[in-house]
Amino acid sequence: MTASEQSAVNLQQLGREAAHSLPRQRTAPEIPRERTAQEPDWRPLSIAMIGQKGMPATYGGVERHVEELGSRLVSYGHTVTVFCRDSYGDLTADTHRGVRLRRVRTVASKHLDAIVHSAASTMAAMRQRPDVVHYHGLGPGLVAPLPRYLSGAKVVLTVHGLDHTRAKWGRAARTVLNTAYWFSGHVPDARIAVSRGLAAHYDAEFGRLTRYHPNGVNPARHAAPDQIAARFGLTPGRYVLLVGRLVPEKRADLLIRAFRRIPGDVKLAVVGGSSYTDDFVARLKATAEGDPRVVFTGFAYGDLLAELYSHAALFVQPSHVEGLPLTLLEAASYGLPVVASDISPHVEVLEREGPGHRLFRDGDEDDLVRALGAALANPRAERAGAAGLHERVTAHYSWDAAARQLERLYLDLAARR
């Protein structure tokens, strides 16, 4: 048996185990049904979501995206199953917010984790005969041809970012992701992009319709400063905030270098951790060595994250590659002044440079020093400018609207059978 044949057998075995080991569905709490107004083509759909690490959302933007949309689709009367990696969190429940959770084994490594989990989840999902299989991200879409051509399910893929351009990948991984990128433009029945820039990119590159469904944001949940002083030595209103996975393309290294050039006693809270990037995190800490103002908190969720947002002086988003970052929307929902690199997704949200919504040239340390200095020089003016950003973001980026858009797309696809 060849290596490729053995790999196929292994993936089939994972799929069978995932399908047959699904726990009996426990009785879920009653969820108020909010069905779409009597549309002639409305019917309850069975939807499988693949590509996220899992639920509840404690890790990243894709997981939050899936949880917010999936839970709303359930409230509309549909059945949603989210396939979770067995390495994700402490998954003990069969449901979360009405969404069915299915744990599937994977290989916990940087290069195999996503694709093995996606393949095994796809095989398990196909045995459940869903109406829609929805992939999140380019890499998981490598197995999209299976349900697209071997089942009656409609296939949807959401592009959360141009993953094949991320700096953490080596040559082999980038080659695989380039293939996934090509698949994403040709295989799915429908493509979704979370930003206008991504949608325009796909339209131009592949000449096929790509729908723009932006992320949403929940109302800010302001929290009293109960933990940040004791745990991290942070004083309300006296720290700059960065939130996200510590991976090269998010450019925490650039921010740390620029921040060290800013005089004064304001601190920098770096909130996040490794994503198979331990060497990069070690380099970040080496870059910050000798400056006690730079504080690494690790990942933060729930009340602690709300507290960190609630009392920051300023939020910084220095990324080189993004889709439509939820952390940026969340910072705006808390009314924080923002400094961000001038990549397309950030400009889409901030619109222009000004007090409360500062832009700097992507990758330019000197310009980031300038933007940080301007944002910290006049807190009152920055907060006033941030108030306008808050109003615009909370009015435009709605999870309810995004969920209705997605339901409409699913129903349209299902009607084409």
C-alpha positions as CSV (number, residue, x, y, z in Angstrom):
1,M,0.0,0.0,0.0
2,T,1.4,3.4,-0.9
3,A,1.8,6.3,1.5
4,S,-1.1,8.2,0.0
5,E,-3.4,5.1,0.1
6,Q,-2.4,4.6,3.8
7,S,-3.2,8.3,4.5
8,A,-6.6,7.9,2.9
9,V,-7.3,4.8,4.9
10,N,-6.3,6.6,8.1
11,L,-8.6,9.6,7.3
12,Q,-11.5,7.2,6.6
13,Q,-10.9,5.5,9.9
14,L,-10.9,8.9,11.7
15,G,-14.2,9.8,10.0
16,R,-15.8,6.5,10.9
17,E,-14.7,6.8,14.5
18,A,-16.0,10.4,14.6
19,A,-19.4,9.4,13.2
20,H,-19.9,6.3,15.3
21,S,-18.6,7.8,18.6
22,L,-20.9,10.8,18.5
23,P,-22.5,11.0,21.9
24,R,-26.3,10.7,22.3
25,Q,-27.8,14.2,22.1
26,R,-28.7,15.4,25.5
27,T,-31.9,17.4,25.9
28,A,-31.0,21.0,25.2
29,P,-32.7,23.8,27.0
30,E,-35.6,25.4,25.2
31,I,-34.5,28.2,22.8
32,P,-36.9,30.8,21.6
33,R,-37.6,30.3,17.9
34,E,-37.3,33.4,15.7
35,R,-38.2,32.0,12.3
36,T,-38.0,34.2,9.3
37,A,-41.3,35.8,8.4
38,Q,-43.4,33.4,6.3
39,E,-41.2,33.0,3.2
40,P,-42.4,30.4,0.7
41,D,-39.0,28.7,0.6
42,W,-38.3,28.6,4.3
43,R,-37.6,25.2,5.8
44,P,-35.5,24.0,8.7
45,L,-32.0,23.2,7.5
46,S,-29.2,20.9,8.8
47,I,-25.9,22.7,8.8
48,A,-22.4,21.4,9.5
49,M,-19.6,23.9,10.3
50,I,-16.0,22.8,9.8
51,G,-12.7,24.7,10.2
52,Q,-13.1,26.4,13.5
53,K,-11.2,24.9,16.5
54,G,-14.4,24.6,18.5
55,M,-16.9,26.1,20.9
56,P,-17.4,27.9,23.2
57,A,-15.3,30.6,21.7
58,T,-12.3,31.2,23.8
59,Y,-9.5,31.3,21.2
60,G,-9.9,33.5,18.2
61,G,-12.0,35.4,15.8
62,V,-13.2,32.5,13.7
63,E,-14.5,30.7,16.7
64,R,-16.4,33.8,17.9
65,H,-17.8,34.2,14.3
66,V,-19.0,30.6,14.2
67,E,-20.6,30.8,17.7
68,E,-22.4,34.0,17.1
69,L,-23.8,32.9,13.8
70,G,-24.5,29.3,14.7
71,S,-26.4,30.2,17.8
72,R,-28.6,32.6,15.9
73,L,-29.3,30.1,13.1
74,V,-30.5,27.6,15.8
75,S,-32.8,30.3,17.2
76,Y,-34.3,30.7,13.7
77,G,-35.2,27.0,13.6
78,H,-32.2,25.3,12.0
79,T,-30.0,22.5,13.3
80,V,-26.3,23.5,13.5
81,T,-23.5,21.1,14.2
82,V,-20.0,22.5,15.0
83,F,-17.1,20.0,14.6
84,C,-14.5,20.6,17.4
85,R,-10.9,19.6,17.6
86,D,-10.3,17.2,20.5
87,S,-7.4,19.4,21.6
88,Y,-9.7,22.4,22.0
89,G,-10.6,23.4,25.6
90,D,-12.5,21.2,28.1
91,L,-15.4,20.1,25.9
92,T,-17.8,18.2,28.2
93,A,-21.2,19.3,27.0
94,D,-23.0,18.1,23.8
95,T,-24.5,21.5,23.1
96,H,-23.6,25.2,23.6
97,R,-26.2,28.0,23.0
98,G,-28.3,25.4,21.2
99,V,-25.5,24.4,18.8
100,R,-24.6,20.7,18.7
101,L,-20.9,20.1,19.4
102,R,-19.0,17.1,18.0
103,R,-15.5,16.3,19.1
104,V,-13.3,14.8,16.3
105,R,-9.7,13.5,16.8
106,T,-6.9,15.3,15.0
107,V,-3.1,15.4,15.0
108,A,-1.9,18.2,17.2
109,S,0.9,19.7,15.0
110,K,1.3,23.0,13.2
111,H,1.0,21.5,9.7
112,L,-1.5,18.6,10.2
113,D,-3.9,19.8,12.8
114,A,-6.3,21.7,10.6
115,I,-6.3,19.5,7.5
116,V,-6.6,16.2,9.4
117,H,-9.5,17.5,11.5
118,S,-11.2,19.0,8.5
119,A,-11.0,15.7,6.6
120,A,-12.2,13.6,9.5
121,S,-15.0,16.1,10.3
122,T,-16.1,16.1,6.6
123,M,-16.4,12.4,6.5
124,A,-18.4,12.3,9.8
125,A,-20.6,15.2,8.5
126,M,-21.4,13.5,5.2
127,R,-22.7,10.5,7.1
128,Q,-25.2,12.8,8.8
129,R,-26.4,14.1,5.4
130,P,-26.6,17.8,6.1
131,D,-28.2,20.3,3.7
132,V,-25.1,22.6,4.0
133,V,-21.5,22.0,4.8
134,H,-19.9,25.4,5.7
135,Y,-16.1,25.6,5.8
136,H,-14.3,28.5,7.6
137,G,-10.8,29.3,6.3
138,L,-8.7,28.4,3.3
139,G,-7.0,25.3,4.7
140,P,-10.1,23.4,5.7
141,G,-11.5,24.0,2.2
142,L,-8.9,21.6,0.8
143,V,-11.5,18.8,1.4
144,A,-14.5,20.8,0.1
145,P,-14.6,18.7,-3.1
146,L,-15.7,15.7,-1.0
147,P,-19.2,17.1,-0.1
148,R,-19.4,19.2,-3.2
149,Y,-19.1,16.3,-5.6
150,L,-19.9,13.2,-3.6
151,S,-23.0,14.3,-1.6
152,G,-26.1,16.2,-2.0
153,A,-25.0,19.0,0.4
154,K,-24.4,22.5,-0.7
155,V,-20.9,23.8,0.1
156,V,-20.2,27.3,1.5
157,L,-16.7,28.6,2.3
158,T,-16.0,31.8,4.3
159,V,-12.7,33.5,3.7
160,H,-11.5,35.0,7.0
161,G,-8.2,36.1,5.5
162,L,-5.6,35.3,2.9
163,D,-4.0,32.5,4.9
164,H,-1.5,31.5,2.3
165,T,0.3,34.9,2.7
166,R,0.8,34.5,6.5
167,A,4.5,34.7,7.5
168,K,4.4,31.7,9.9
169,W,4.2,29.2,7.0
170,G,7.2,27.5,5.4
171,R,7.5,26.7,1.7
172,A,5.7,23.3,1.8
173,A,2.8,24.6,3.9
174,R,2.5,27.7,1.7
175,T,2.3,25.5,-1.4
176,V,-0.5,23.5,0.2
177,L,-2.3,26.7,1.2
178,N,-1.9,28.1,-2.4
179,T,-3.8,25.0,-3.6
180,A,-6.4,25.6,-0.9
181,Y,-6.7,29.2,-2.1
182,W,-7.3,28.0,-5.7
183,F,-9.9,25.6,-4.4
184,S,-11.6,28.4,-2.5
185,G,-12.2,30.3,-5.7
186,H,-13.5,27.3,-7.8
187,V,-15.1,24.6,-5.6
188,P,-17.7,26.0,-3.2
189,D,-21.3,26.6,-4.3
190,A,-21.0,30.0,-2.6
191,R,-18.1,32.0,-1.2
192,I,-18.3,34.6,1.6
193,A,-15.7,37.2,2.5
194,V,-15.8,39.1,5.8
195,S,-14.5,42.3,4.4
196,R,-15.2,44.3,1.2
197,G,-11.5,44.2,0.3
198,L,-11.5,40.4,0.4
199,A,-14.6,40.1,-1.6
200,A,-13.2,42.5,-4.3
201,H,-10.0,40.4,-4.3
202,Y,-11.8,37.2,-5.0
203,D,-14.0,38.8,-7.7
204,A,-10.9,40.1,-9.4
205,E,-8.8,36.9,-9.1
206,F,-11.4,34.4,-10.0
207,G,-14.1,36.3,-11.8
208,R,-16.8,34.7,-9.6
209,L,-19.3,36.3,-7.2
210,T,-18.0,36.5,-3.6
211,R,-20.6,37.7,-1.1
212,Y,-19.6,40.3,1.5
213,H,-20.9,39.3,5.0
214,P,-19.1,41.3,7.6
215,N,-18.4,40.2,11.1
216,G,-20.6,41.6,13.9
217,V,-19.8,42.9,17.3
218,N,-21.7,42.5,20.6
219,P,-22.4,45.4,23.0
220,A,-19.5,46.2,25.2
221,R,-19.6,44.6,28.6
222,H,-17.8,47.1,30.9
223,A,-16.2,45.5,34.0
224,A,-14.8,47.0,37.2
225,P,-11.0,46.9,37.5
226,D,-10.9,43.9,39.9
227,Q,-8.0,41.9,38.5
228,I,-5.7,43.9,36.3
229,A,-3.8,45.7,39.0
230,A,-3.1,42.7,41.2
231,R,-2.3,40.3,38.4
232,F,-0.5,42.5,35.9
233,G,0.3,45.8,37.6
234,L,-1.9,47.7,35.2
235,T,-3.5,51.0,36.2
236,P,-6.9,52.0,34.6
237,G,-6.3,54.5,31.8
238,R,-2.5,54.0,31.9
239,Y,-1.9,51.2,29.5
240,V,-1.9,50.5,25.7
241,L,-3.7,47.3,24.7
242,L,-2.9,44.6,22.1
243,V,-5.1,41.5,21.8
244,G,-4.5,38.6,19.6
245,R,-2.6,35.4,18.8
246,L,1.1,36.0,19.0
247,V,2.0,35.1,15.4
248,P,4.4,37.0,13.0
249,E,1.8,38.6,10.8
250,K,0.1,40.4,13.7
251,R,3.3,42.3,14.2
252,A,3.5,42.5,18.0
253,D,7.3,42.7,17.5
254,L,6.8,46.0,15.6
255,L,4.6,47.4,18.3
256,I,7.0,46.4,21.1
257,R,9.9,48.1,19.4
258,A,7.9,51.2,18.7
259,F,6.5,51.4,22.2
260,R,9.9,51.2,23.8
261,R,10.7,54.5,22.0
262,I,7.7,56.2,23.7
263,P,8.8,58.0,26.9
264,G,6.7,57.9,30.1
265,D,5.1,55.4,32.5
266,V,2.3,54.2,30.3
267,K,2.4,50.4,30.0
268,L,1.8,48.0,27.1
269,A,-0.4,45.0,27.8
270,V,0.3,42.2,25.3
271,V,-2.8,39.9,25.6
272,G,-2.4,36.6,23.8
273,G,-0.2,33.6,23.4
274,S,1.4,31.1,21.0
275,S,-0.3,29.4,18.1
276,Y,2.4,26.9,17.3
277,T,4.8,29.9,17.4
278,D,6.7,29.4,20.6
279,D,10.0,30.6,19.0
280,F,8.3,33.8,17.9
281,V,6.9,34.4,21.4
282,A,10.3,33.9,22.9
283,R,11.7,36.5,20.5
284,L,9.0,38.9,21.5
285,K,9.9,38.6,25.2
286,A,13.6,39.0,24.3
287,T,12.7,42.2,22.5
288,A,10.8,43.5,25.5
289,E,13.5,42.5,28.0
290,G,14.7,45.4,30.1
291,D,11.5,47.4,29.8
292,P,9.2,46.6,32.8
293,R,6.4,48.6,31.1
294,V,5.8,45.7,28.6
295,V,3.5,43.2,30.3
296,F,2.6,39.8,28.8
297,T,-0.7,38.6,30.2
298,G,-1.2,35.4,28.2
299,F,-4.6,34.6,26.7
300,A,-7.5,36.4,28.4
301,Y,-11.2,35.6,28.0
302,G,-14.6,36.5,29.6
303,D,-14.5,38.9,32.5
304,L,-10.7,39.4,32.4
305,L,-10.8,40.4,28.8
306,A,-13.7,42.7,29.4
307,E,-11.8,44.3,32.2
308,L,-8.7,44.8,30.0
309,Y,-10.8,46.5,27.3
310,S,-12.8,48.6,29.8
311,H,-9.8,50.3,31.2
312,A,-7.2,50.7,28.4
313,A,-6.1,54.1,27.3
314,L,-5.6,53.0,23.7
315,F,-5.9,49.9,21.5
316,V,-3.3,49.0,18.8
317,Q,-3.8,46.7,15.8
318,P,-0.4,46.6,14.0
319,S,-1.2,43.5,11.8
320,H,0.3,43.0,8.3
321,V,-2.5,40.4,7.3
322,E,-6.1,40.4,8.5
323,G,-9.6,39.6,7.3
324,L,-11.8,41.8,9.4
325,P,-10.4,41.6,12.9
326,L,-13.0,41.2,15.7
327,T,-10.6,42.6,18.2
328,L,-10.6,45.9,16.3
329,L,-14.4,45.9,16.3
330,E,-14.5,45.0,20.0
331,A,-12.1,47.8,20.9
332,A,-14.4,50.3,19.0
333,S,-17.4,48.9,20.8
334,Y,-15.7,49.8,24.1
335,G,-15.1,53.4,22.9
336,L,-11.3,53.0,22.8
337,P,-9.1,55.2,20.7
338,V,-7.5,53.0,18.1
339,V,-4.1,52.9,16.3
340,A,-4.0,50.5,13.3
341,S,-1.8,49.7,10.3
342,D,-3.2,51.0,7.0
343,I,-4.0,47.6,5.5
344,S,-7.3,47.4,3.7
345,P,-9.4,45.8,6.4
346,H,-8.4,48.4,9.0
347,V,-9.0,51.3,6.6
348,E,-12.4,49.8,5.9
349,V,-13.3,50.1,9.6
350,L,-11.5,53.3,10.5
351,E,-12.2,55.0,7.1
352,R,-9.6,57.8,7.7
353,E,-6.8,59.1,9.9
354,G,-7.8,61.3,12.8
355,P,-8.1,61.6,16.5
356,G,-9.5,58.4,18.0
357,H,-8.8,56.4,14.8
358,R,-5.1,56.7,13.9
359,L,-3.5,55.0,11.0
360,F,0.2,54.3,10.3
361,R,2.0,52.9,7.3
362,D,2.1,49.1,7.4
363,G,5.4,47.8,8.8
364,D,6.8,51.3,9.4
365,E,8.2,51.5,12.9
366,D,8.9,55.3,12.8
367,D,5.3,56.0,11.6
368,L,3.9,53.8,14.4
369,V,5.9,55.8,16.9
370,R,4.4,59.0,15.5
371,A,0.8,57.5,15.7
372,L,1.3,56.3,19.2
373,G,2.7,59.6,20.3
374,A,-0.2,61.5,18.8
375,A,-2.8,59.1,20.3
376,L,-1.3,59.4,23.8
377,A,-0.7,63.2,23.7
378,N,-4.3,64.4,24.1
379,P,-6.5,61.7,25.7
380,R,-9.6,63.9,25.7
381,A,-9.5,64.6,21.9
382,E,-8.8,60.9,21.2
383,R,-11.8,59.8,23.2
384,A,-14.0,62.3,21.4
385,G,-12.9,60.9,18.1
386,A,-13.3,57.4,19.3
387,A,-16.9,58.1,20.2
388,G,-17.7,58.6,16.5
389,L,-15.9,55.3,15.6
390,H,-17.9,53.6,18.3
391,E,-21.2,54.8,16.8
392,R,-20.3,53.8,13.3
393,V,-19.0,50.3,14.2
394,T,-22.0,49.4,16.5
395,A,-24.4,50.6,13.8
396,H,-22.8,48.8,10.9
397,Y,-21.4,45.5,12.3
398,S,-24.3,43.4,13.5
399,W,-24.3,39.7,14.3
400,D,-28.1,39.6,13.8
401,A,-27.9,41.1,10.3
402,A,-25.0,38.8,9.4
403,A,-27.0,35.7,10.6
404,R,-30.0,36.7,8.5
405,Q,-27.8,37.2,5.5
406,L,-26.3,33.8,6.0
407,E,-29.7,32.1,6.5
408,R,-31.0,33.7,3.2
409,L,-27.9,32.4,1.4
410,Y,-28.5,28.8,2.8
411,L,-32.1,28.9,1.8
412,D,-31.3,30.1,-1.7
413,L,-28.8,27.3,-2.2
414,A,-31.1,24.6,-0.8
415,A,-33.8,25.7,-3.2
416,R,-31.5,24.9,-6.2
417,R,-31.6,21.1,-5.6
